[in-house]
Amino acid sequence: MSLPDHGPAPRSLADQTEAELGGPLSVLVRQKREHVRLDRLLHRLGETSGSEQDRVLVSIYRLVFPHAFAEESVLWPAVRKVVPDGEQLTLEVEEEHQEVNELVVRLDGDDLPADERQRLLDRLVTVLREDVRDEEDRMLPQLQAALGPAQLRRLGVAWEAVRRTAPTRPHPVVARRPPGNAVAAAPLTVLDNLRDLCEVVAHRVPGAAPALRPASRVLARAAGRAERLPAFRRGERSETARGPGAAA
């Protein structure tokens, strides 16, 4: 989904140097850096298959979900405050984020036919690339025009702090906006990190896998129940809402 046209676009982040974007601490530089990492991973995804492709996909998840959570918690509220049409611009990107969450939940499902898995992977790559372009070409240059370098650096520090402590897995039922996502952050991050630990140890110590993989599934069910709490859904727009009865 592309953002609506509002006249001549400012210069894309892709065409600007680090200094032009406000220096290494700027939120714009941090965003661009992670988008470059994502582009490399998406290329690798298309060049791999089987277990190697699964590992690349996990790397994409661990990059994308904390990144997007920090955007929704820190960056998009700032956009809505200072950018004309910020409400509509952020809503379009939140819809992309919501679709990514739902695609990954489906990709992680059991017994997925090969053709369906490929269709979902293709759509995931398309949405992620659209999301990067919408942010770098339209939304973030407008934020750059509205804020000074010092403000962009402060936003960058706040964004990085949230990113480092954000959930690492899809949570499609949680609000894409504060206050719901802010309230959900700590408990979901703890559950996600425990699941990540279980899966890392199970991979490195095969003998532990029979005990750890069921433990990961228990944690997944706990996260699924937690994200349906009403407090975690506050602030959600209807366009990105997923019903509490939907499958996690």
PEWOSUL-V201067 format. One record per residue. N is the residue number from 0. PSI is psi in whole degrees, 0 to 359 (999 if undefined). OMEGA is omega in whole degrees, 0 to 359 (none if undefined). D_CENTER is the distance of its C-alpha to the mean C-alpha in whole Angstrom. Layout:
BEGIN
n/psi/omega/d_center
N/PSI/OMEGA/D_CENTER
N/PSI/OMEGA/D_CENTER
END
This chain:
BEGIN
n/psi/omega/d_center
0/127/181/16
1/149/179/17
2/152/181/18
3/152/181/21
4/126/179/24
5/39/179/25
6/189/182/28
7/131/183/28
8/145/172/24
9/174/180/24
10/134/178/24
11/149/173/21
12/328/182/19
13/336/184/20
14/8/184/23
15/151/178/23
16/168/178/24
17/319/179/23
18/319/179/26
19/330/182/25
20/359/174/22
21/6/178/23
22/172/189/24
23/335/180/21
24/347/182/20
25/142/177/19
26/331/180/16
27/320/177/16
28/318/179/17
29/318/179/14
30/311/182/12
31/319/180/14
32/316/181/15
33/329/176/11
34/324/176/11
35/316/177/15
36/317/180/14
37/318/180/11
38/317/179/14
39/317/180/16
40/322/179/14
41/323/175/14
42/316/180/18
43/325/180/19
44/318/181/17
45/345/182/20
46/359/185/23
47/172/176/22
48/171/176/23
49/220/185/24
50/328/178/23
51/319/177/22
52/322/177/19
53/320/180/18
54/321/177/18
55/320/181/16
56/318/177/13
57/319/178/13
58/322/177/12
59/315/180/10
60/314/184/8
61/338/174/9
62/313/192/7
63/315/189/4
64/314/174/3
65/322/179/6
66/309/182/5
67/323/179/3
68/318/179/6
69/324/175/8
70/311/184/8
71/331/183/9
72/325/188/11
73/312/192/13
74/313/183/13
75/325/173/13
76/324/177/16
77/320/178/17
78/315/181/17
79/333/183/19
80/325/191/21
81/349/184/22
82/130/174/22
83/137/183/24
84/22/181/22
85/327/178/19
86/311/181/19
87/320/180/19
88/314/181/16
89/327/178/14
90/318/179/14
91/316/180/14
92/323/177/10
93/325/176/10
94/322/175/11
95/316/178/9
96/319/179/6
97/318/179/9
98/321/177/10
99/315/178/8
100/314/184/8
101/324/177/12
102/318/182/12
103/322/175/11
104/318/180/13
105/321/178/16
106/329/181/16
107/359/180/16
108/160/181/19
109/149/172/23
110/46/179/25
111/123/178/23
112/149/185/25
113/319/182/25
114/324/178/25
115/319/178/22
116/316/181/20
117/321/178/21
118/317/179/20
119/320/178/17
120/316/180/16
121/317/180/17
122/321/178/15
123/314/179/12
124/317/180/13
125/313/182/14
126/319/180/11
127/320/179/9
128/321/177/12
129/320/181/13
130/315/179/10
131/314/181/11
132/319/179/15
133/321/181/14
134/310/187/13
135/330/186/15
136/332/187/18
137/297/191/18
138/307/187/16
139/325/172/16
140/327/176/20
141/324/174/21
142/319/179/19
143/320/180/21
144/335/185/24
145/339/185/24
146/154/176/24
147/168/181/26
148/320/181/25
149/320/178/25
150/322/178/23
151/325/177/20
152/320/178/21
153/318/176/21
154/322/180/17
155/319/179/16
156/316/179/18
157/317/180/16
158/317/181/13
159/321/179/13
160/318/179/15
161/317/181/12
162/320/184/10
163/343/183/13
164/25/185/13
165/160/174/10
166/148/184/9
167/6/185/9
168/166/181/9
169/140/175/8
170/78/189/10
171/344/182/11
172/335/181/14
173/145/179/13
174/144/175/13
175/0/183/10
176/159/170/13
177/155/4/15
178/350/186/17
179/312/182/16
180/327/179/12
181/320/179/14
182/324/184/17
183/341/191/15
184/305/188/13
185/306/182/16
186/321/181/17
187/326/177/14
188/318/178/13
189/313/181/17
190/318/180/17
191/317/181/14
192/324/176/16
193/319/176/19
194/317/179/18
195/317/180/17
196/315/178/20
197/315/185/22
198/326/177/20
199/314/180/21
200/319/179/25
201/324/180/25
202/321/184/25
203/332/181/27
204/85/186/29
205/328/180/30
206/338/180/33
207/349/186/30
208/318/182/28
209/331/178/30
210/323/187/30
211/326/181/26
212/318/173/24
213/325/178/26
214/321/178/25
215/321/179/21
216/323/176/22
217/316/178/23
218/324/178/20
219/317/178/18
220/322/178/21
221/318/178/21
222/320/179/17
223/320/178/17
224/320/183/20
225/318/186/19
226/349/177/16
227/357/178/19
228/137/182/21
229/324/181/21
230/331/182/20
231/352/183/17
232/0/182/17
233/138/179/19
234/354/183/18
235/139/171/16
236/149/182/17
237/332/182/19
238/335/182/17
239/5/183/14
240/140/173/16
241/132/186/16
242/142/182/20
243/345/179/20
244/358/182/23
245/157/180/20
246/144/179/20
247/999/none/17
END
